[in-house]
């Protein structure tokens, strides 16, 4: 057993504070419960410490020290946590890593782990660009792409991971590195496919597409309409062209202020929709679902990059369908 593994919680907190720009919250701090709060009510969080990272180097310093001290690390991004955090775990919160940088010439966006899709959309809209994946599918930007999820335009553009040019990650030893097709290509391929859990993703660089080609968002129905919605959706989905993608999920939403009033604390049916092409054609295709019942919230708009979709914090509050 190493001497480092015998560090007390107080010693560990002191050591981490000395090496980061962010904050360290201990169980004795009145703000501890709020610092560890996540959107998933089924996951219990009682970590030894909560580290609120301000920059990616904070994540690297914390992970490195945790490895030397014999502690585990759980990461909370966009309100979701990688795993339940217990007394031997340091919970690293990355919500402050929310920078978004746009390169309009290269048609790319570099997105921090704490950024939501609404923020990405707002940043890209002035350049007439948009990401392929987005809030219609739920969750924060980095979390969704790094999980290997299919974006709402998957049938037209392929899955979201194929639009990633580079990952910025922290290794299990606490090294902050860049991963792309030339540097660590095997890890790059694994991350694009959502297969690697051995690193913490702190940022991604993704390709963008012209915003005017996207017509997307979601319809949120009361669970009381579930039979009618799912029956119609099942009939409708097989008739859609390849330019149109859709998915559906049943969700029990928490009663949190970040959600729109219509959705707080409700059980809902969420129909996600994305059409690449003419907006009128997209609206005509969607009418079959819009007419089934009166939605609690309808966020399908054009263009998607105008910030007219559900707020990123609300999307992050919603559990994703597999």
NORVENWO-V845209 format. One record per run of one state. SS is the DSSP state (A for helix, B for strand, O for the rest). FROM is the first residue (numbers start at 0). LEN is the number of residues. If there is no record, write none. Layout:
<<SS/FROM/LEN> <SS/FROM/LEN>>
This chain:
<<O/0/3> <A/3/3> <O/6/2> <A/8/11> <O/19/3> <B/22/4> <O/26/5> <A/31/4> <O/35/9> <B/44/1> <O/45/3> <B/48/4> <O/52/3> <A/55/14> <O/69/2> <B/71/6> <O/77/2> <B/79/2> <O/81/3> <B/84/1> <O/85/3> <B/88/5> <O/93/6> <B/99/4> <O/103/4> <B/107/5> <O/112/3> <B/115/1> <A/116/9> <O/125/3> <B/128/2> <O/130/4> <A/134/3> <O/137/2> <B/139/1> <A/140/6> <O/146/7> <A/153/4> <O/157/2> <A/159/4> <B/163/7> <O/170/5> <B/175/5> <O/180/4> <A/184/8> <O/192/7> <B/199/8> <O/207/1> <B/208/2> <A/210/3> <B/213/9> <A/222/15> <O/237/6> <B/243/9> <O/252/14> <B/266/10> <O/276/2> <A/278/12> <O/290/6> <B/296/2> <O/298/2> <B/300/1> <O/301/2> <A/303/3> <O/306/5> <A/311/5> <O/316/6>>
